[in-house]
Amino acid sequence: MTVVRFGGEEFILVEQHATAQPPGLLQLPQQLVAQAIPHRASPLGVLTASIGVVTLNYPGHQLTSGEIMQQADLLLYQAKQQGRNQARHSVINPLPAGNS
């Protein structure tokens, strides 16, 4: 797995051959709150996480990294709009190159 700081408080995790339901990642917000790491700016008073997860299910896809990031960002903002400290997940099954 590769972890990269994308900007501000955003990180990108890239893993090849990931499962359709990323184990543990979707439960991370609840696990983080359970650690009770103090954070004065948080409405809960502790560190929280809102997460957008995209699983790309096709090795021959034509999607750009920007399109994949856009989908993950949409999911992240959905998680924030729906109360924060939660994860949203989507599986993308694009057609392989040449099969449109």
TORMI-731973 format. One record per atom (N, C-alpha, C): residue number from 1; chain; atom name; z, x negated, y. Coordinates in steps of 0.001 Angstrom, whole numbers. Example, Ala and Ser with C-alpha at 12.3 -4.5 7.8 and 13.67 -1.06 7.14 Angstrom:
// residues 2
(site 1; "A"; "N"; (7800; -13190; -5690))
(site 1; "A"; "CA"; (7800; -12300; -4500))
(site 1; "A"; "C"; (7800; -13200; -3300))
(site 2; "A"; "N"; (7080; -12850; -2250))
(site 2; "A"; "CA"; (7140; -13670; -1060))
(site 2; "A"; "C"; (7870; -12900; 30))
END
This chain:
// residues 100
(site 1; "A"; "N"; (0; -847; -1164))
(site 1; "A"; "CA"; (0; 0; 0))
(site 1; "A"; "C"; (0; -899; 1235))
(site 2; "A"; "N"; (-758; -491; 2238))
(site 2; "A"; "CA"; (-803; -1190; 3515))
(site 2; "A"; "C"; (-199; -287; 4580))
(site 3; "A"; "N"; (698; -833; 5390))
(site 3; "A"; "CA"; (1314; -89; 6488))
(site 3; "A"; "C"; (970; -809; 7786))
(site 4; "A"; "N"; (443; -48; 8759))
(site 4; "A"; "CA"; (30; -613; 10038))
(site 4; "A"; "C"; (588; 245; 11164))
(site 5; "A"; "N"; (1119; -395; 12184))
(site 5; "A"; "CA"; (1550; 359; 13366))
(site 5; "A"; "C"; (303; 685; 14167))
(site 6; "A"; "N"; (61; 1962; 14377))
(site 6; "A"; "CA"; (-1150; 2434; 15045))
(site 6; "A"; "C"; (-955; 2500; 16548))
(site 7; "A"; "N"; (235; 2804; 16981))
(site 7; "A"; "CA"; (534; 2885; 18410))
(site 7; "A"; "C"; (1767; 3725; 18634))
(site 8; "A"; "N"; (2540; 3351; 19628))
(site 8; "A"; "CA"; (3748; 4118; 19923))
(site 8; "A"; "C"; (4626; 4222; 18696))
(site 9; "A"; "N"; (4855; 5446; 18266))
(site 9; "A"; "CA"; (5677; 5698; 17079))
(site 9; "A"; "C"; (4822; 6151; 15906))
(site 10; "A"; "N"; (3533; 5811; 15924))
(site 10; "A"; "CA"; (2628; 6233; 14848))
(site 10; "A"; "C"; (2297; 5054; 13942))
(site 11; "A"; "N"; (2339; 5338; 12641))
(site 11; "A"; "CA"; (2023; 4339; 11632))
(site 11; "A"; "C"; (968; 4902; 10693))
(site 12; "A"; "N"; (163; 4015; 10129))
(site 12; "A"; "CA"; (-843; 4404; 9142))
(site 12; "A"; "C"; (-463; 3750; 7816))
(site 13; "A"; "N"; (-442; 4555; 6762))
(site 13; "A"; "CA"; (-229; 4039; 5418))
(site 13; "A"; "C"; (-1516; 4265; 4649))
(site 14; "A"; "N"; (-2054; 3214; 4067))
(site 14; "A"; "CA"; (-3286; 3326; 3286))
(site 14; "A"; "C"; (-2982; 2878; 1867))
(site 15; "A"; "N"; (-3337; 3739; 921))
(site 15; "A"; "CA"; (-3110; 3407; -478))
(site 15; "A"; "C"; (-4324; 3840; -1281))
(site 16; "A"; "N"; (-4886; 2901; -2030))
(site 16; "A"; "CA"; (-5996; 3250; -2912))
(site 16; "A"; "C"; (-5445; 3907; -4161))
(site 17; "A"; "N"; (-6246; 4795; -4720))
(site 17; "A"; "CA"; (-5909; 5467; -5976))
(site 17; "A"; "C"; (-4613; 6270; -5864))
(site 18; "A"; "N"; (-4384; 6860; -4706))
(site 18; "A"; "CA"; (-3192; 7692; -4511))
(site 18; "A"; "C"; (-3365; 9009; -5252))
(site 19; "A"; "N"; (-2267; 9639; -5573))
(site 19; "A"; "CA"; (-2322; 10940; -6231))
(site 19; "A"; "C"; (-2567; 12031; -5198))
(site 20; "A"; "N"; (-3006; 13184; -5641))
(site 20; "A"; "CA"; (-3284; 14298; -4728))
(site 20; "A"; "C"; (-2009; 14775; -4036))
(site 21; "A"; "N"; (-880; 14664; -4686))
(site 21; "A"; "CA"; (414; 15004; -4088))
(site 21; "A"; "C"; (1215; 13713; -3971))
(site 22; "A"; "N"; (1206; 13086; -2791))
(site 22; "A"; "CA"; (1887; 11798; -2643))
(site 22; "A"; "C"; (3387; 11911; -2911))
(site 23; "A"; "N"; (3863; 11331; -4015))
(site 23; "A"; "CA"; (5275; 11478; -4368))
(site 23; "A"; "C"; (6177; 10827; -3326))
(site 24; "A"; "N"; (7200; 11538; -2928))
(site 24; "A"; "CA"; (8168; 10989; -1992))
(site 24; "A"; "C"; (7776; 11089; -533))
(site 25; "A"; "N"; (6515; 10913; -229))
(site 25; "A"; "CA"; (6088; 10893; 1170))
(site 25; "A"; "C"; (6314; 12232; 1855))
(site 26; "A"; "N"; (6068; 13316; 1147))
(site 26; "A"; "CA"; (6241; 14635; 1749))
(site 26; "A"; "C"; (7716; 15003; 1913))
(site 27; "A"; "N"; (8592; 14328; 1172))
(site 27; "A"; "CA"; (10030; 14578; 1294))
(site 27; "A"; "C"; (10699; 13619; 2275))
(site 28; "A"; "N"; (9944; 12672; 2805))
(site 28; "A"; "CA"; (10508; 11656; 3687))
(site 28; "A"; "C"; (11267; 12227; 4884))
(site 29; "A"; "N"; (10762; 13263; 5581))
(site 29; "A"; "CA"; (11534; 13782; 6719))
(site 29; "A"; "C"; (12950; 14222; 6340))
(site 30; "A"; "N"; (13098; 14923; 5233))
(site 30; "A"; "CA"; (14426; 15378; 4810))
(site 30; "A"; "C"; (15304; 14196; 4402))
(site 31; "A"; "N"; (14704; 13215; 3736))
(site 31; "A"; "CA"; (15458; 12038; 3318))
(site 31; "A"; "C"; (15927; 11234; 4531))
(site 32; "A"; "N"; (15091; 11172; 5555))
(site 32; "A"; "CA"; (15441; 10436; 6763))
(site 32; "A"; "C"; (16617; 11088; 7488))
(site 33; "A"; "N"; (16592; 12407; 7631))
(site 33; "A"; "CA"; (17698; 13121; 8277))
(site 33; "A"; "C"; (18990; 12927; 7483))
(site 34; "A"; "N"; (18886; 12902; 6171))
(site 34; "A"; "CA"; (20074; 12720; 5333))
(site 34; "A"; "C"; (20734; 11357; 5568))
(site 35; "A"; "N"; (19952; 10378; 6040))
(site 35; "A"; "CA"; (20507; 9054; 6343))
(site 35; "A"; "C"; (21360; 9071; 7611))
(site 36; "A"; "N"; (21185; 10098; 8447))
(site 36; "A"; "CA"; (21970; 10288; 9680))
(site 36; "A"; "C"; (21959; 9060; 10591))
(site 37; "A"; "N"; (20765; 8519; 10828))
(site 37; "A"; "CA"; (20625; 7380; 11742))
(site 37; "A"; "C"; (20656; 7931; 13168))
(site 38; "A"; "N"; (21647; 7565; 13967))
(site 38; "A"; "CA"; (21783; 8146; 15308))
(site 38; "A"; "C"; (20551; 7913; 16189))
(site 39; "A"; "N"; (20159; 8961; 16932))
(site 39; "A"; "CA"; (19040; 8881; 17876))
(site 39; "A"; "C"; (19334; 9876; 18996))
(site 40; "A"; "N"; (19741; 9377; 20139))
(site 40; "A"; "CA"; (20176; 10240; 21242))
(site 40; "A"; "C"; (19093; 11175; 21753))
(site 41; "A"; "N"; (17826; 10750; 21698))
(site 41; "A"; "CA"; (16745; 11568; 22251))
(site 41; "A"; "C"; (16306; 12690; 21313))
(site 42; "A"; "N"; (16775; 12683; 20087))
(site 42; "A"; "CA"; (16383; 13698; 19109))
(site 42; "A"; "C"; (17225; 14960; 19277))
(site 43; "A"; "N"; (16585; 16141; 19198))
(site 43; "A"; "CA"; (17354; 17394; 19264))
(site 43; "A"; "C"; (18417; 17493; 18168))
(site 44; "A"; "N"; (18188; 16850; 17039))
(site 44; "A"; "CA"; (19167; 16870; 15944))
(site 44; "A"; "C"; (20216; 15773; 16084))
(site 45; "A"; "N"; (19989; 14851; 17030))
(site 45; "A"; "CA"; (20924; 13750; 17223))
(site 45; "A"; "C"; (20739; 12602; 16250))
(site 46; "A"; "N"; (19787; 12745; 15333))
(site 46; "A"; "CA"; (19498; 11693; 14356))
(site 46; "A"; "C"; (17992; 11452; 14305))
(site 47; "A"; "N"; (17623; 10320; 13739))
(site 47; "A"; "CA"; (16217; 9964; 13600))
(site 47; "A"; "C"; (15512; 10965; 12692))
(site 48; "A"; "N"; (14324; 11430; 13109))
(site 48; "A"; "CA"; (13529; 12372; 12320))
(site 48; "A"; "C"; (12101; 11847; 12208))
(site 49; "A"; "N"; (11296; 12510; 11384))
(site 49; "A"; "CA"; (9892; 12123; 11232))
(site 49; "A"; "C"; (9031; 13358; 11046))
(site 50; "A"; "N"; (7919; 13381; 11763))
(site 50; "A"; "CA"; (6873; 14382; 11537))
(site 50; "A"; "C"; (5692; 13617; 10961))
(site 51; "A"; "N"; (5122; 14132; 9872))
(site 51; "A"; "CA"; (4131; 13363; 9123))
(site 51; "A"; "C"; (2893; 14201; 8846))
(site 52; "A"; "N"; (1718; 13600; 9033))
(site 52; "A"; "CA"; (452; 14195; 8628))
(site 52; "A"; "C"; (-143; 13336; 7525))
(site 53; "A"; "N"; (-386; 13918; 6365))
(site 53; "A"; "CA"; (-880; 13177; 5200))
(site 53; "A"; "C"; (-2243; 13727; 4797))
(site 54; "A"; "N"; (-3210; 12833; 4647))
(site 54; "A"; "CA"; (-4541; 13210; 4175))
(site 54; "A"; "C"; (-4810; 12455; 2886))
(site 55; "A"; "N"; (-5177; 13187; 1850))
(site 55; "A"; "CA"; (-5621; 12575; 606))
(site 55; "A"; "C"; (-7124; 12773; 526))
(site 56; "A"; "N"; (-7863; 11682; 435))
(site 56; "A"; "CA"; (-9322; 11726; 345))
(site 56; "A"; "C"; (-9684; 11581; -1119))
(site 57; "A"; "N"; (-10315; 12610; -1665))
(site 57; "A"; "CA"; (-10513; 12718; -3104))
(site 57; "A"; "C"; (-11910; 12349; -3573))
(site 58; "A"; "N"; (-12659; 11605; -2802))
(site 58; "A"; "CA"; (-14027; 11314; -3205))
(site 58; "A"; "C"; (-14414; 9901; -2821))
(site 59; "A"; "N"; (-14623; 9001; -3783))
(site 59; "A"; "CA"; (-14959; 7620; -3442))
(site 59; "A"; "C"; (-16311; 7476; -2741))
(site 60; "A"; "N"; (-17234; 8405; -2937))
(site 60; "A"; "CA"; (-18557; 8304; -2325))
(site 60; "A"; "C"; (-18689; 9107; -1051))
(site 61; "A"; "N"; (-17609; 9288; -325))
(site 61; "A"; "CA"; (-17620; 10152; 860))
(site 61; "A"; "C"; (-18417; 9535; 2012))
(site 62; "A"; "N"; (-18757; 10370; 2991))
(site 62; "A"; "CA"; (-19466; 9916; 4186))
(site 62; "A"; "C"; (-18581; 10027; 5425))
(site 63; "A"; "N"; (-17313; 10255; 5263))
(site 63; "A"; "CA"; (-16409; 10396; 6401))
(site 63; "A"; "C"; (-16091; 9033; 7007))
(site 64; "A"; "N"; (-15988; 9004; 8321))
(site 64; "A"; "CA"; (-15590; 7770; 8990))
(site 64; "A"; "C"; (-14066; 7689; 9015))
(site 65; "A"; "N"; (-13567; 6497; 9264))
(site 65; "A"; "CA"; (-12113; 6354; 9378))
(site 65; "A"; "C"; (-11595; 7191; 10540))
(site 66; "A"; "N"; (-12397; 7326; 11594))
(site 66; "A"; "CA"; (-12006; 8161; 12730))
(site 66; "A"; "C"; (-11860; 9621; 12350))
(site 67; "A"; "N"; (-12756; 10132; 11512))
(site 67; "A"; "CA"; (-12675; 11531; 11064))
(site 67; "A"; "C"; (-11445; 11764; 10184))
(site 68; "A"; "N"; (-11143; 10800; 9351))
(site 68; "A"; "CA"; (-9961; 10907; 8495))
(site 68; "A"; "C"; (-8696; 10867; 9357))
(site 69; "A"; "N"; (-8667; 9962; 10335))
(site 69; "A"; "CA"; (-7525; 9869; 11249))
(site 69; "A"; "C"; (-7362; 11149; 12063))
(site 70; "A"; "N"; (-8481; 11742; 12478))
(site 70; "A"; "CA"; (-8423; 12984; 13250))
(site 70; "A"; "C"; (-7750; 14086; 12432))
(site 71; "A"; "N"; (-8088; 14173; 11149))
(site 71; "A"; "CA"; (-7466; 15179; 10277))
(site 71; "A"; "C"; (-5967; 14914; 10127))
(site 72; "A"; "N"; (-5598; 13649; 9937))
(site 72; "A"; "CA"; (-4177; 13304; 9816))
(site 72; "A"; "C"; (-3428; 13627; 11106))
(site 73; "A"; "N"; (-4055; 13355; 12252))
(site 73; "A"; "CA"; (-3432; 13679; 13540))
(site 73; "A"; "C"; (-3225; 15178; 13708))
(site 74; "A"; "N"; (-4219; 15972; 13297))
(site 74; "A"; "CA"; (-4074; 17430; 13377))
(site 74; "A"; "C"; (-2871; 17897; 12563))
(site 75; "A"; "N"; (-2729; 17347; 11374))
(site 75; "A"; "CA"; (-1599; 17707; 10516))
(site 75; "A"; "C"; (-274; 17263; 11129))
(site 76; "A"; "N"; (-263; 16071; 11721))
(site 76; "A"; "CA"; (938; 15576; 12381))
(site 76; "A"; "C"; (1364; 16517; 13501))
(site 77; "A"; "N"; (412; 16928; 14333))
(site 77; "A"; "CA"; (756; 17810; 15449))
(site 77; "A"; "C"; (1138; 19209; 14977))
(site 78; "A"; "N"; (582; 19662; 13855))
(site 78; "A"; "CA"; (1034; 20932; 13274))
(site 78; "A"; "C"; (2510; 20829; 12879))
(site 79; "A"; "N"; (2872; 19709; 12266))
(site 79; "A"; "CA"; (4267; 19500; 11861))
(site 79; "A"; "C"; (5185; 19500; 13080))
(site 80; "A"; "N"; (4742; 18868; 14157))
(site 80; "A"; "CA"; (5557; 18834; 15378))
(site 80; "A"; "C"; (5678; 20223; 15997))
(site 81; "A"; "N"; (4570; 20962; 16045))
(site 81; "A"; "CA"; (4573; 22294; 16657))
(site 81; "A"; "C"; (5404; 23292; 15851))
(site 82; "A"; "N"; (5531; 23061; 14555))
(site 82; "A"; "CA"; (6257; 23997; 13701))
(site 82; "A"; "C"; (7714; 23576; 13497))
(site 83; "A"; "N"; (8237; 22820; 14448))
(site 83; "A"; "CA"; (9660; 22516; 14415))
(site 83; "A"; "C"; (10025; 21066; 14191))
(site 84; "A"; "N"; (9064; 20202; 14049))
(site 84; "A"; "CA"; (9313; 18770; 13833))
(site 84; "A"; "C"; (10043; 18504; 12516))
(site 85; "A"; "N"; (10177; 17221; 12230))
(site 85; "A"; "CA"; (10876; 16754; 11036))
(site 85; "A"; "C"; (10378; 17426; 9760))
(site 86; "A"; "N"; (9068; 17407; 9588))
(site 86; "A"; "CA"; (8451; 17938; 8374))
(site 86; "A"; "C"; (7123; 17243; 8143))
(site 87; "A"; "N"; (6555; 17461; 6981))
(site 87; "A"; "CA"; (5280; 16849; 6616))
(site 87; "A"; "C"; (4250; 17935; 6355))
(site 88; "A"; "N"; (3020; 17657; 6722))
(site 88; "A"; "CA"; (1879; 18526; 6420))
(site 88; "A"; "C"; (869; 17685; 5650))
(site 89; "A"; "N"; (266; 18291; 4628))
(site 89; "A"; "CA"; (-631; 17560; 3732))
(site 89; "A"; "C"; (-1922; 18331; 3530))
(site 90; "A"; "N"; (-3026; 17600; 3458))
(site 90; "A"; "CA"; (-4332; 18203; 3197))
(site 90; "A"; "C"; (-5114; 17291; 2263))
(site 91; "A"; "N"; (-5849; 17895; 1336))
(site 91; "A"; "CA"; (-6731; 17142; 445))
(site 91; "A"; "C"; (-8160; 17396; 898))
(site 92; "A"; "N"; (-8905; 16322; 1150))
(site 92; "A"; "CA"; (-10306; 16434; 1564))
(site 92; "A"; "C"; (-11179; 16113; 362))
(site 93; "A"; "N"; (-12093; 17019; 54))
(site 93; "A"; "CA"; (-13030; 16833; -1052))
(site 93; "A"; "C"; (-14462; 16879; -526))
(site 94; "A"; "N"; (-14912; 15847; 209))
(site 94; "A"; "CA"; (-16269; 15880; 754))
(site 94; "A"; "C"; (-17314; 15657; -329))
(site 95; "A"; "N"; (-18530; 16047; -18))
(site 95; "A"; "CA"; (-19636; 15774; -932))
(site 95; "A"; "C"; (-19941; 14287; -917))
(site 96; "A"; "N"; (-20321; 13709; -2058))
(site 96; "A"; "CA"; (-20694; 12301; -2065))
(site 96; "A"; "C"; (-21992; 12087; -1292))
(site 97; "A"; "N"; (-22238; 10862; -878))
(site 97; "A"; "CA"; (-23448; 10523; -127))
(site 97; "A"; "C"; (-24686; 10992; -879))
(site 98; "A"; "N"; (-25598; 11635; -173))
(site 98; "A"; "CA"; (-26848; 12095; -766))
(site 98; "A"; "C"; (-26768; 13437; -1460))
(site 99; "A"; "N"; (-25627; 14090; -1478))
(site 99; "A"; "CA"; (-25470; 15379; -2156))
(site 99; "A"; "C"; (-25144; 16500; -1181))
(site 100; "A"; "N"; (-25820; 16565; -53))
(site 100; "A"; "CA"; (-25521; 17621; 908))
(site 100; "A"; "C"; (-26394; 18827; 685))
END
